[in-house]
Amino acid sequence: MFWAPLGLVGALAVVGLLLAVQVAAAAPPSVPGATYIGSEQCKGCHEDLAKKMEHSLHGKLLGTKLSKGDLQPRGCEGCHGAGSKHLEDPGNPTFNLRFGKQSPLAAADKNAVCLQCHQRGKRILWQGSPHETRDVACVTCHSVHSPESEKGQLVKETQPDLCGQCHQVRDMQFRRSSHMPVREGKMTCTSCHNPHGTATEKLIAEVSLNESCTKCHADKRGPFLWEHAPVLENCLNCHQAHGSNNAPLLKTKLPRLCQQCHTFSRHPSTPNPQTARFVFNRSCVNCHPMIHGSNHPSGVYFTR
């Protein structure tokens, strides 16, 4: 992590600073001069939206949600702002807060409304995250009124469908012959990533990429008596995380992958015929099967 050299006190100071910045940036927009009229007034015109909201989680919470320092229940106005001026002139887009594609609100203002409630937990590092700095709004991925997913109120039915709209290269990699089991429904994008922000690169949810991989691949965790340096450093030295045409998720076909580092070993690094034992079947790992590390006293070459 980037704050590891700071120590505990320094890390806590950084976290405190991030929280202070987030609280300061989370002031939601408002409708100047408007007063609250209550959700019942909204239902008079927006009956279809009111019915959708009745049984949703937001509908149940917003009916009794208390804002900071104000004991008045907000309901619809908790997100869309005080509604008195909108009631007088419904066609004026400046008299209520709108979140659709035609909304005049900036992404930061839309997000500030959501962050009134959703500013803790996995969203604590949203400020300054890759998605936030690229002006991605909460409503780009989530829908309060008409969600398509059973979990997370997403605008698409599944996470891969949603994330694949922007991350098209990763979506293509999942379609390769060797791939993470995302298409099969055994994993989702958030199994490894936290899209709302992390202290690590690539939005990895764990403290490091290797920690993320060894959540599932615990047998590769170690520590080992004989460590393989590239494995200890980064799993991506050898593997392509999302998908590869080389099994198992290797970046390059064996033995070429090993020969990128082992160029002056006792084995020749020149091209071999297909019948050579250095190329056949699993290539180098025919003889060095414990390539991630060995605990055998005689396993210095990862042979046992």
TORKOL-4160 file (C-alpha; in steps of 0.2 Angstrom, whole numbers, padded with zeros to 4 digits, m for minus):
304
<pt num="1" X="0000" Y="0000" Z="0000"/>
<pt num="2" X="0006" Y="0018" Z="m0004"/>
<pt num="3" X="0005" Y="0023" Z="0015"/>
<pt num="4" X="0015" Y="0008" Z="0022"/>
<pt num="5" X="0031" Y="0018" Z="0025"/>
<pt num="6" X="0021" Y="0031" Z="0035"/>
<pt num="7" X="0018" Y="0019" Z="0050"/>
<pt num="8" X="0002" Y="0018" Z="0060"/>
<pt num="9" X="0001" Y="0036" Z="0065"/>
<pt num="10" X="0004" Y="0042" Z="0047"/>
<pt num="11" X="m0009" Y="0030" Z="0040"/>
<pt num="12" X="m0022" Y="0036" Z="0052"/>
<pt num="13" X="m0018" Y="0054" Z="0048"/>
<pt num="14" X="m0020" Y="0050" Z="0029"/>
<pt num="15" X="m0037" Y="0041" Z="0032"/>
<pt num="16" X="m0043" Y="0056" Z="0043"/>
<pt num="17" X="m0038" Y="0068" Z="0029"/>
<pt num="18" X="m0047" Y="0058" Z="0016"/>
<pt num="19" X="m0063" Y="0058" Z="0027"/>
<pt num="20" X="m0062" Y="0077" Z="0030"/>
<pt num="21" X="m0060" Y="0080" Z="0011"/>
<pt num="22" X="m0075" Y="0068" Z="0008"/>
<pt num="23" X="m0086" Y="0076" Z="0020"/>
<pt num="24" X="m0082" Y="0093" Z="0013"/>
<pt num="25" X="m0085" Y="0088" Z="m0005"/>
<pt num="26" X="m0101" Y="0079" Z="m0001"/>
<pt num="27" X="m0112" Y="0095" Z="0001"/>
<pt num="28" X="m0127" Y="0091" Z="m0010"/>
<pt num="29" X="m0135" Y="0104" Z="m0022"/>
<pt num="30" X="m0152" Y="0112" Z="m0017"/>
<pt num="31" X="m0166" Y="0122" Z="m0025"/>
<pt num="32" X="m0164" Y="0140" Z="m0019"/>
<pt num="33" X="m0179" Y="0147" Z="m0011"/>
<pt num="34" X="m0189" Y="0131" Z="m0011"/>
<pt num="35" X="m0198" Y="0123" Z="0004"/>
<pt num="36" X="m0202" Y="0105" Z="0007"/>
<pt num="37" X="m0220" Y="0099" Z="0003"/>
<pt num="38" X="m0220" Y="0081" Z="0007"/>
<pt num="39" X="m0220" Y="0065" Z="m0004"/>
<pt num="40" X="m0239" Y="0065" Z="m0005"/>
<pt num="41" X="m0238" Y="0080" Z="m0016"/>
<pt num="42" X="m0226" Y="0071" Z="m0027"/>
<pt num="43" X="m0237" Y="0056" Z="m0029"/>
<pt num="44" X="m0251" Y="0066" Z="m0037"/>
<pt num="45" X="m0241" Y="0068" Z="m0053"/>
<pt num="46" X="m0228" Y="0054" Z="m0052"/>
<pt num="47" X="m0239" Y="0040" Z="m0047"/>
<pt num="48" X="m0230" Y="0027" Z="m0058"/>
<pt num="49" X="m0213" Y="0031" Z="m0050"/>
<pt num="50" X="m0221" Y="0031" Z="m0033"/>
<pt num="51" X="m0228" Y="0013" Z="m0035"/>
<pt num="52" X="m0210" Y="0007" Z="m0041"/>
<pt num="53" X="m0203" Y="0015" Z="m0025"/>
<pt num="54" X="m0215" Y="0009" Z="m0013"/>
<pt num="55" X="m0207" Y="m0009" Z="m0010"/>
<pt num="56" X="m0189" Y="m0004" Z="m0014"/>
<pt num="57" X="m0176" Y="m0002" Z="m0001"/>
<pt num="58" X="m0174" Y="0017" Z="m0005"/>
<pt num="59" X="m0193" Y="0019" Z="m0004"/>
<pt num="60" X="m0194" Y="0012" Z="0013"/>
<pt num="61" X="m0179" Y="0021" Z="0020"/>
<pt num="62" X="m0182" Y="0038" Z="0012"/>
<pt num="63" X="m0199" Y="0039" Z="0019"/>
<pt num="64" X="m0192" Y="0041" Z="0037"/>
<pt num="65" X="m0174" Y="0047" Z="0033"/>
<pt num="66" X="m0169" Y="0061" Z="0044"/>
<pt num="67" X="m0156" Y="0074" Z="0036"/>
<pt num="68" X="m0142" Y="0081" Z="0046"/>
<pt num="69" X="m0149" Y="0093" Z="0059"/>
<pt num="70" X="m0167" Y="0093" Z="0052"/>
<pt num="71" X="m0180" Y="0081" Z="0059"/>
<pt num="72" X="m0192" Y="0083" Z="0044"/>
<pt num="73" X="m0194" Y="0067" Z="0034"/>
<pt num="74" X="m0188" Y="0070" Z="0016"/>
<pt num="75" X="m0195" Y="0056" Z="0006"/>
<pt num="76" X="m0194" Y="0060" Z="m0013"/>
<pt num="77" X="m0187" Y="0077" Z="m0008"/>
<pt num="78" X="m0172" Y="0068" Z="0000"/>
<pt num="79" X="m0164" Y="0066" Z="m0017"/>
<pt num="80" X="m0174" Y="0078" Z="m0028"/>
<pt num="81" X="m0173" Y="0093" Z="m0017"/>
<pt num="82" X="m0187" Y="0104" Z="m0009"/>
<pt num="83" X="m0202" Y="0103" Z="m0021"/>
<pt num="84" X="m0212" Y="0119" Z="m0019"/>
<pt num="85" X="m0205" Y="0128" Z="m0034"/>
<pt num="86" X="m0206" Y="0112" Z="m0044"/>
<pt num="87" X="m0225" Y="0111" Z="m0040"/>
<pt num="88" X="m0227" Y="0129" Z="m0046"/>
<pt num="89" X="m0218" Y="0126" Z="m0062"/>
<pt num="90" X="m0215" Y="0108" Z="m0066"/>
<pt num="91" X="m0207" Y="0111" Z="m0083"/>
<pt num="92" X="m0193" Y="0121" Z="m0076"/>
<pt num="93" X="m0178" Y="0109" Z="m0074"/>
<pt num="94" X="m0169" Y="0121" Z="m0062"/>
<pt num="95" X="m0183" Y="0119" Z="m0049"/>
<pt num="96" X="m0179" Y="0101" Z="m0044"/>
<pt num="97" X="m0164" Y="0090" Z="m0045"/>
<pt num="98" X="m0164" Y="0078" Z="m0059"/>
<pt num="99" X="m0152" Y="0063" Z="m0063"/>
<pt num="100" X="m0156" Y="0058" Z="m0080"/>
<pt num="101" X="m0145" Y="0060" Z="m0096"/>
<pt num="102" X="m0153" Y="0077" Z="m0099"/>
<pt num="103" X="m0150" Y="0083" Z="m0082"/>
<pt num="104" X="m0140" Y="0100" Z="m0080"/>
<pt num="105" X="m0132" Y="0093" Z="m0064"/>
<pt num="106" X="m0113" Y="0089" Z="m0065"/>
<pt num="107" X="m0108" Y="0071" Z="m0060"/>
<pt num="108" X="m0101" Y="0078" Z="m0044"/>
<pt num="109" X="m0117" Y="0086" Z="m0039"/>
<pt num="110" X="m0127" Y="0070" Z="m0043"/>
<pt num="111" X="m0115" Y="0060" Z="m0033"/>
<pt num="112" X="m0116" Y="0072" Z="m0018"/>
<pt num="113" X="m0134" Y="0068" Z="m0016"/>
<pt num="114" X="m0130" Y="0049" Z="m0015"/>
<pt num="115" X="m0116" Y="0052" Z="m0003"/>
<pt num="116" X="m0127" Y="0060" Z="0010"/>
<pt num="117" X="m0131" Y="0042" Z="0015"/>
<pt num="118" X="m0118" Y="0031" Z="0005"/>
<pt num="119" X="m0102" Y="0038" Z="0011"/>
<pt num="120" X="m0095" Y="0024" Z="0022"/>
<pt num="121" X="m0090" Y="0006" Z="0020"/>
<pt num="122" X="m0084" Y="0002" Z="0003"/>
<pt num="123" X="m0087" Y="0020" Z="m0003"/>
<pt num="124" X="m0076" Y="0028" Z="0009"/>
<pt num="125" X="m0062" Y="0031" Z="m0004"/>
<pt num="126" X="m0074" Y="0037" Z="m0018"/>
<pt num="127" X="m0066" Y="0054" Z="m0018"/>
<pt num="128" X="m0051" Y="0054" Z="m0029"/>
<pt num="129" X="m0054" Y="0036" Z="m0036"/>
<pt num="130" X="m0052" Y="0032" Z="m0054"/>
<pt num="131" X="m0071" Y="0032" Z="m0058"/>
<pt num="132" X="m0074" Y="0048" Z="m0048"/>
<pt num="133" X="m0060" Y="0058" Z="m0057"/>
<pt num="134" X="m0067" Y="0052" Z="m0074"/>
<pt num="135" X="m0084" Y="0060" Z="m0069"/>
<pt num="136" X="m0093" Y="0044" Z="m0068"/>
<pt num="137" X="m0110" Y="0047" Z="m0058"/>
<pt num="138" X="m0118" Y="0035" Z="m0047"/>
<pt num="139" X="m0133" Y="0034" Z="m0059"/>
<pt num="140" X="m0121" Y="0029" Z="m0073"/>
<pt num="141" X="m0121" Y="0012" Z="m0065"/>
<pt num="142" X="m0136" Y="0012" Z="m0052"/>
<pt num="143" X="m0154" Y="0015" Z="m0054"/>
<pt num="144" X="m0165" Y="0019" Z="m0040"/>
<pt num="145" X="m0182" Y="0019" Z="m0049"/>
<pt num="146" X="m0179" Y="0005" Z="m0062"/>
<pt num="147" X="m0165" Y="m0007" Z="m0057"/>
<pt num="148" X="m0162" Y="m0022" Z="m0069"/>
<pt num="149" X="m0152" Y="m0033" Z="m0056"/>
<pt num="150" X="m0157" Y="m0042" Z="m0041"/>
<pt num="151" X="m0143" Y="m0035" Z="m0031"/>
<pt num="152" X="m0134" Y="m0018" Z="m0031"/>
<pt num="153" X="m0148" Y="m0009" Z="m0041"/>
<pt num="154" X="m0138" Y="m0009" Z="m0057"/>
<pt num="155" X="m0144" Y="m0003" Z="m0073"/>
<pt num="156" X="m0139" Y="m0019" Z="m0081"/>
<pt num="157" X="m0144" Y="m0037" Z="m0077"/>
<pt num="158" X="m0126" Y="m0042" Z="m0072"/>
<pt num="159" X="m0110" Y="m0034" Z="m0066"/>
<pt num="160" X="m0100" Y="m0040" Z="m0082"/>
<pt num="161" X="m0113" Y="m0033" Z="m0093"/>
<pt num="162" X="m0112" Y="m0016" Z="m0084"/>
<pt num="163" X="m0093" Y="m0015" Z="m0082"/>
<pt num="164" X="m0090" Y="m0022" Z="m0100"/>
<pt num="165" X="m0098" Y="m0006" Z="m0107"/>
<pt num="166" X="m0083" Y="0004" Z="m0103"/>
<pt num="167" X="m0070" Y="m0010" Z="m0100"/>
<pt num="168" X="m0072" Y="m0019" Z="m0117"/>
<pt num="169" X="m0054" Y="m0026" Z="m0118"/>
<pt num="170" X="m0057" Y="m0035" Z="m0101"/>
<pt num="171" X="m0074" Y="m0041" Z="m0107"/>
<pt num="172" X="m0066" Y="m0048" Z="m0123"/>
<pt num="173" X="m0053" Y="m0057" Z="m0112"/>
<pt num="174" X="m0066" Y="m0066" Z="m0102"/>
<pt num="175" X="m0071" Y="m0074" Z="m0119"/>
<pt num="176" X="m0054" Y="m0082" Z="m0121"/>
<pt num="177" X="m0051" Y="m0101" Z="m0120"/>
<pt num="178" X="m0044" Y="m0099" Z="m0102"/>
<pt num="179" X="m0053" Y="m0086" Z="m0092"/>
<pt num="180" X="m0059" Y="m0082" Z="m0075"/>
<pt num="181" X="m0076" Y="m0090" Z="m0072"/>
<pt num="182" X="m0086" Y="m0074" Z="m0074"/>
<pt num="183" X="m0096" Y="m0080" Z="m0089"/>
<pt num="184" X="m0101" Y="m0095" Z="m0078"/>
<pt num="185" X="m0107" Y="m0085" Z="m0064"/>
<pt num="186" X="m0095" Y="m0091" Z="m0051"/>
<pt num="187" X="m0086" Y="m0074" Z="m0050"/>
<pt num="188" X="m0091" Y="m0056" Z="m0053"/>
<pt num="189" X="m0080" Y="m0040" Z="m0056"/>
<pt num="190" X="m0082" Y="m0035" Z="m0037"/>
<pt num="191" X="m0074" Y="m0052" Z="m0032"/>
<pt num="192" X="m0058" Y="m0044" Z="m0035"/>
<pt num="193" X="m0061" Y="m0025" Z="m0037"/>
<pt num="194" X="m0070" Y="m0012" Z="m0028"/>
<pt num="195" X="m0077" Y="0001" Z="m0041"/>
<pt num="196" X="m0080" Y="0014" Z="m0027"/>
<pt num="197" X="m0061" Y="0017" Z="m0023"/>
<pt num="198" X="m0047" Y="0008" Z="m0015"/>
<pt num="199" X="m0029" Y="0013" Z="m0008"/>
<pt num="200" X="m0022" Y="0000" Z="m0021"/>
<pt num="201" X="m0019" Y="0001" Z="m0039"/>
<pt num="202" X="m0032" Y="m0006" Z="m0052"/>
<pt num="203" X="m0046" Y="m0004" Z="m0038"/>
<pt num="204" X="m0040" Y="m0021" Z="m0031"/>
<pt num="205" X="m0051" Y="m0024" Z="m0015"/>
<pt num="206" X="m0037" Y="m0032" Z="m0005"/>
<pt num="207" X="m0021" Y="m0024" Z="0001"/>
<pt num="208" X="m0011" Y="m0031" Z="m0014"/>
<pt num="209" X="m0014" Y="m0041" Z="m0030"/>
<pt num="210" X="m0006" Y="m0057" Z="m0023"/>
<pt num="211" X="m0018" Y="m0056" Z="m0008"/>
<pt num="212" X="m0033" Y="m0055" Z="m0020"/>
<pt num="213" X="m0027" Y="m0070" Z="m0029"/>
<pt num="214" X="m0023" Y="m0081" Z="m0014"/>
<pt num="215" X="m0041" Y="m0078" Z="m0007"/>
<pt num="216" X="m0045" Y="m0092" Z="m0019"/>
<pt num="217" X="m0028" Y="m0100" Z="m0023"/>
<pt num="218" X="m0023" Y="m0103" Z="m0005"/>
<pt num="219" X="m0011" Y="m0117" Z="m0010"/>
<pt num="220" X="0000" Y="m0104" Z="m0019"/>
<pt num="221" X="0000" Y="m0092" Z="m0004"/>
<pt num="222" X="0016" Y="m0099" Z="0005"/>
<pt num="223" X="0027" Y="m0096" Z="0014"/>
<pt num="224" X="0038" Y="m0109" Z="0006"/>
<pt num="225" X="0055" Y="m0116" Z="0010"/>
<pt num="226" X="0060" Y="m0112" Z="m0008"/>
<pt num="227" X="0052" Y="m0096" Z="m0014"/>
<pt num="228" X="0050" Y="m0093" Z="m0033"/>
<pt num="229" X="0054" Y="m0074" Z="m0034"/>
<pt num="230" X="0042" Y="m0069" Z="m0048"/>
<pt num="231" X="0028" Y="m0078" Z="m0039"/>
<pt num="232" X="0032" Y="m0069" Z="m0023"/>
<pt num="233" X="0033" Y="m0052" Z="m0032"/>
<pt num="234" X="0017" Y="m0052" Z="m0042"/>
<pt num="235" X="0006" Y="m0065" Z="m0049"/>
<pt num="236" X="0004" Y="m0055" Z="m0065"/>
<pt num="237" X="0022" Y="m0058" Z="m0069"/>
<pt num="238" X="0016" Y="m0075" Z="m0077"/>
<pt num="239" X="m0003" Y="m0074" Z="m0078"/>
<pt num="240" X="m0015" Y="m0063" Z="m0087"/>
<pt num="241" X="m0029" Y="m0060" Z="m0074"/>
<pt num="242" X="m0045" Y="m0059" Z="m0084"/>
<pt num="243" X="m0042" Y="m0072" Z="m0098"/>
<pt num="244" X="m0029" Y="m0079" Z="m0110"/>
<pt num="245" X="m0027" Y="m0091" Z="m0124"/>
<pt num="246" X="m0014" Y="m0100" Z="m0115"/>
<pt num="247" X="m0019" Y="m0112" Z="m0100"/>
<pt num="248" X="m0019" Y="m0109" Z="m0086"/>
<pt num="249" X="m0021" Y="m0090" Z="m0089"/>
<pt num="250" X="m0002" Y="m0089" Z="m0094"/>
<pt num="251" X="0004" Y="m0073" Z="m0103"/>
<pt num="252" X="0015" Y="m0083" Z="m0114"/>
<pt num="253" X="0015" Y="m0101" Z="m0119"/>
<pt num="254" X="0028" Y="m0112" Z="m0111"/>
<pt num="255" X="0043" Y="m0114" Z="m0112"/>
<pt num="256" X="0044" Y="m0096" Z="m0119"/>
<pt num="257" X="0037" Y="m0089" Z="m0103"/>
<pt num="258" X="0051" Y="m0097" Z="m0092"/>
<pt num="259" X="0064" Y="m0092" Z="m0105"/>
<pt num="260" X="0060" Y="m0074" Z="m0103"/>
<pt num="261" X="0070" Y="m0075" Z="m0086"/>
<pt num="262" X="0080" Y="m0091" Z="m0087"/>
<pt num="263" X="0090" Y="m0087" Z="m0103"/>
<pt num="264" X="0107" Y="m0093" Z="m0096"/>
<pt num="265" X="0102" Y="m0109" Z="m0087"/>
<pt num="266" X="0108" Y="m0127" Z="m0089"/>
<pt num="267" X="0093" Y="m0129" Z="m0102"/>
<pt num="268" X="0095" Y="m0122" Z="m0119"/>
<pt num="269" X="0085" Y="m0106" Z="m0122"/>
<pt num="270" X="0085" Y="m0109" Z="m0141"/>
<pt num="271" X="0069" Y="m0115" Z="m0150"/>
<pt num="272" X="0065" Y="m0133" Z="m0148"/>
<pt num="273" X="0056" Y="m0146" Z="m0159"/>
<pt num="274" X="0038" Y="m0151" Z="m0154"/>
<pt num="275" X="0045" Y="m0168" Z="m0149"/>
<pt num="276" X="0058" Y="m0161" Z="m0136"/>
<pt num="277" X="0054" Y="m0165" Z="m0118"/>
<pt num="278" X="0056" Y="m0146" Z="m0115"/>
<pt num="279" X="0041" Y="m0142" Z="m0125"/>
<pt num="280" X="0030" Y="m0157" Z="m0124"/>
<pt num="281" X="0014" Y="m0157" Z="m0113"/>
<pt num="282" X="0016" Y="m0144" Z="m0099"/>
<pt num="283" X="0034" Y="m0140" Z="m0104"/>
<pt num="284" X="0045" Y="m0134" Z="m0090"/>
<pt num="285" X="0033" Y="m0139" Z="m0077"/>
<pt num="286" X="0034" Y="m0157" Z="m0083"/>
<pt num="287" X="0049" Y="m0158" Z="m0072"/>
<pt num="288" X="0046" Y="m0143" Z="m0061"/>
<pt num="289" X="0028" Y="m0145" Z="m0055"/>
<pt num="290" X="0030" Y="m0135" Z="m0039"/>
<pt num="291" X="0034" Y="m0119" Z="m0049"/>
<pt num="292" X="0025" Y="m0108" Z="m0036"/>
<pt num="293" X="0036" Y="m0114" Z="m0022"/>
<pt num="294" X="0042" Y="m0129" Z="m0013"/>
<pt num="295" X="0043" Y="m0135" Z="0005"/>
<pt num="296" X="0053" Y="m0150" Z="0001"/>
<pt num="297" X="0071" Y="m0150" Z="0008"/>
<pt num="298" X="0077" Y="m0155" Z="m0009"/>
<pt num="299" X="0065" Y="m0144" Z="m0019"/>
<pt num="300" X="0077" Y="m0130" Z="m0023"/>
<pt num="301" X="0073" Y="m0132" Z="m0041"/>
<pt num="302" X="0054" Y="m0134" Z="m0038"/>
<pt num="303" X="0055" Y="m0152" Z="m0043"/>
<pt num="304" X="0045" Y="m0159" Z="m0027"/>
